Amino acid sequence: MNIFTITAVLAAMSGALLAGPKVSNDLSDSPGQLVDVIVQYKSDPGAQAEARANARGAQLKHRLSSIKGHALRIPANAISALAQDPDIVYISRDRPLRASAIDYAERAAVCEPETSLTSVPVGG
């Protein structure tokens, strides 16, 4: 898992904590479809959590141990039932993320003045 995925998940979860509900608002627009979601649990989900999700038609895509979660593909009409699980903190859409290429060396050269040995005072 990369830092961009973690950042997106944490951002989605922080909004959920302020709003209160367990399910992201953008999951209500997909009735009758399979949707990819990220489910965060109160503690590390084990085999029982996987079994409860599977019982609702979910397919495990990835275990996300760094956020105590799972990436699942699940029928949209089963999400509200899954959200009733008391061990679940939040369910959000698993959105594709894009990283932007940043050349940090080039950016540092532009932002910091060039220093050479001739411009550094010797002996303070």
ABEGO torsion letter per residue (X at the ends): XBAAAAAAAAAAAAAAAAAGBABBAAAAAABGBBBBBBBBBABBBBAAAAAAAAAAGBBBABBBAAAGBBBBBBBAAAAAAAAABAABABBBBBBBBBBBBBBAAAAAAAABBBBBAAABBBGX
